[in-house]
Amino acid sequence: HYTASSSGDAGRRCYAAARRGLDELGVARVGGLLLRGPSEEARQTSKLTDDDVAAWRALQRLVKEGRTDLIGVCNFPPPLLEELLRLDGPRCSLHQTRLRADRAFNGEDRALAEKHGVVLQAPGLVTTNAPALRRSSALSALAAKRGATPERTLLAFALRLGVVAVVGSASPKHVLDDLGAVELAASLSP
């Protein structure tokens, strides 16, 4: 992850940070890199800054150099992601964002991702939605009907929406829940 700032040298710094990360890992290439952001200025103006674009261009350079296969962004509001997708060069193929029940599971993000063939990743899906999991009698009822936990049902629902749930399981029970979500997703109606 790299976050663009308004320092004027974001492209150079982003490229250097990514190369340093590769060196520290002892690898010549990775499967994917994400630009974390956008800058606060872009969030406030709803327009990418020169530094945001320069940081993105640095990731594109790493694709061209064969240092990564995929590049993407993290937590970009849909209008800024749309603007980024209009830039030439290697395309954004991943968008990592928190998927939230109280925001209709990010319908606008999902629609934009589908429209442009971008994979939507949702880290911390269960943790982010813990309050909704506790309040939702409908989810609890569906989970009970399917013989699953509410957490497994939530993960399955996200998979049915076409979202890649990025999970961090800390126990064997959670790993089994995560794996069970794949089976459950196949049984849910589209």
Phi and psi in degrees as a GROMACS rama.xvg file:
@    title "Ramachandran Plot"
@    xaxis  label "Phi"
@    yaxis  label "Psi"
@TYPE xy
-138.439  138.389  TYR-2
-110.758  127.568  THR-3
-73.4727  143.33  ALA-4
-125.865  -177.268  SER-5
-102  48.4887  SER-6
-92.0238  -12.3419  SER-7
90.988  -13.1872  GLY-8
-126.044  33.1548  ASP-9
-60.6023  -38.7798  ALA-10
-61.6617  -47.8358  GLY-11
-63.404  -44.2528  ARG-12
-67.5497  -38.9022  ARG-13
-64.5155  -45.8751  CYS-14
-61.3686  -46.113  TYR-15
-63.1841  -41.0058  ALA-16
-63.79  -42.0819  ALA-17
-66.2638  -44.0679  ALA-18
-63.8286  -40.787  ARG-19
-62.1561  -41.7476  ARG-20
-61.5584  -42.9495  GLY-21
-61.2543  -43.8752  LEU-22
-62.3332  -43.9823  ASP-23
-64.8524  -32.5331  GLU-24
-78.5426  -16.8342  LEU-25
74.4715  31.9084  GLY-26
-127.752  154.481  VAL-27
-89.9796  -21.8702  ALA-28
-151.385  157.405  ARG-29
-130.395  165.65  VAL-30
-71.2324  -33.5077  GLY-31
-161.96  153.132  GLY-32
-132.345  142.815  LEU-33
-118.671  139.595  LEU-34
-93.0588  115.887  LEU-35
-87.1958  129.376  ARG-36
161.684  -148.073  GLY-37
-79.4453  -171.788  PRO-38
-64.6958  158.152  SER-39
-61.5672  -37.1348  GLU-40
-61.7803  -42.2142  GLU-41
-63.8802  -39.6446  ALA-42
-61.9463  -39.4903  ARG-43
-74.6452  -34.8426  GLN-44
-99.0421  -9.54367  THR-45
59.2636  32.208  SER-46
-144.156  133.04  LYS-47
-61.1456  140.256  LEU-48
-87.4412  168.963  THR-49
-59.1018  -37.3495  ASP-50
-67.3329  -38.0822  ASP-51
-60.0111  -46.7663  ASP-52
-65.4154  -41.0864  VAL-53
-63.3325  -40.5891  ALA-54
-64.5411  -41.1153  ALA-55
-63.7499  -41.7683  TRP-56
-61.4907  -32.8361  ARG-57
-64.2683  -41.3489  ALA-58
-65.6605  -39.6679  LEU-59
-61.3989  -38.248  GLN-60
-61.5233  -39.7303  ARG-61
-65.9451  -32.7993  LEU-62
-65.3579  -47.8774  VAL-63
-61.8643  -31.4087  LYS-64
-81.999  -3.81779  GLU-65
78.5995  19.7991  GLY-66
-85.1831  -18.2381  ARG-67
-153.173  153.833  THR-68
-90.1449  -41.2555  ASP-69
-123.57  145.58  LEU-70
-130.075  150.469  ILE-71
-158.696  -170.25  GLY-72
-130.404  164.651  VAL-73
-129.156  125.536  CYS-74
61.806  41.4094  ASN-75
-91.2257  126.094  PHE-76
-61.0368  148.093  PRO-77
-50.4681  -43.839  PRO-78
-62.2426  -35.5371  PRO-79
-74.6573  -35.6931  LEU-80
-65.4303  -41.1486  LEU-81
-58.364  -43.6167  GLU-82
-62.8259  -43.9184  GLU-83
-62.4795  -38.9387  LEU-84
-67.182  -18.4599  LEU-85
-81.6393  -12.1427  ARG-86
-70.6856  148.646  LEU-87
-78.8751  173.046  ASP-88
93.7079  -174.127  GLY-89
-52.0156  136.06  PRO-90
-87.7165  156.086  ARG-91
-70.1454  123.652  CYS-92
-116.383  -7.46042  SER-93
-134.116  139.503  LEU-94
-132.281  113.191  HIS-95
-99.2814  123.258  GLN-96
-153.028  157.383  THR-97
-72.8668  124.84  ARG-98
-92.9618  120.198  LEU-99
-122.05  131.476  ARG-100
-60.7169  -37.9649  ALA-101
-75.0761  0.640411  ASP-102
-122.641  33.1281  ARG-103
54.0109  37.8749  ALA-104
50.6502  42.8287  PHE-105
54.0993  50.4278  ASN-106
-52.3696  -40.4675  GLY-107
-66.6363  -40.9666  GLU-108
-63.0148  -44.3956  ASP-109
-64.1326  -42.1713  ARG-110
-63.7051  -42.7485  ALA-111
-64.5194  -43.6659  LEU-112
-60.8585  -45.5375  ALA-113
-63.708  -43.4439  GLU-114
-57.6703  -37.9452  LYS-115
-106.578  4.96107  HIS-116
68.98  32.409  GLY-117
-97.158  134.046  VAL-118
-78.4536  126.373  VAL-119
-96.2005  121.641  LEU-120
-108.102  140.508  GLN-121
-124.649  98.6132  ALA-122
-78.7989  151.451  PRO-123
60.4332  34.8212  GLY-124
-58.2631  -46.588  LEU-125
-70.6038  -46.3812  VAL-126
-61.9319  -45.6114  THR-127
-59.065  -35.9619  THR-128
-103.513  16.2684  ASN-129
-54.7122  -43.8134  ALA-130
-61.4427  -41.1105  PRO-131
-67.2079  -36.3866  ALA-132
-61.5647  -39.9171  LEU-133
-71.064  -31.8155  ARG-134
-88.5714  -22.8178  ARG-135
-83.6993  103.246  SER-136
-71.4787  -31.5216  SER-137
-64.8586  -43.2697  ALA-138
-65.9184  -42.5433  LEU-139
-61.7112  -40.8904  SER-140
-65.9844  -43.2242  ALA-141
-62.991  -43.1187  LEU-142
-60.9738  -46.5752  ALA-143
-61.8987  -40.7328  ALA-144
-61.8592  -34.9303  LYS-145
-91.7608  -1.50708  ARG-146
68.2355  34.4993  GLY-147
-126.239  166.521  ALA-148
-81.6417  158.935  THR-149
-58.8123  -36.3326  PRO-150
-63.3487  -45.673  GLU-151
-62.4402  -40.935  ARG-152
-64.7475  -40.3975  THR-153
-62.5534  -45.3467  LEU-154
-62.0198  -41.8225  LEU-155
-62.6381  -42.1571  ALA-156
-59.8759  -45.0483  PHE-157
-60.5502  -42.7525  ALA-158
-61.5593  -40.4422  LEU-159
-64.9317  -27.9493  ARG-160
-77.5029  -6.09041  LEU-161
88.0125  16.1523  GLY-162
-97.091  139.173  VAL-163
-89.3485  113.708  VAL-164
-82.1104  120.629  ALA-165
-91.466  109.483  VAL-166
-108.557  151.502  VAL-167
-131.137  87.5604  GLY-168
-86.9734  131.41  SER-169
-105.322  -0.00972661  ALA-170
-146.659  157.87  SER-171
-57.0897  -36.6501  PRO-172
-61.5188  -42.386  LYS-173
-67.8439  -37.9712  HIS-174
-61.3781  -44.3313  VAL-175
-63.7173  -39.8852  LEU-176
-61.0803  -44.4809  ASP-177
-62.2763  -45.6806  ASP-178
-66.4977  -38.1156  LEU-179
-64.7661  -25.2749  GLY-180
-63.7286  -32.8368  ALA-181
-64.276  -46.2692  VAL-182
-63.005  -44.8128  GLU-183
-63.124  -39.3885  LEU-184
-59.0188  -38.3058  ALA-185
-65.6952  -25.7639  ALA-186
-91.8127  -10.4683  SER-187
-80.0668  147.907  LEU-188
-68.8582  143.927  SER-189
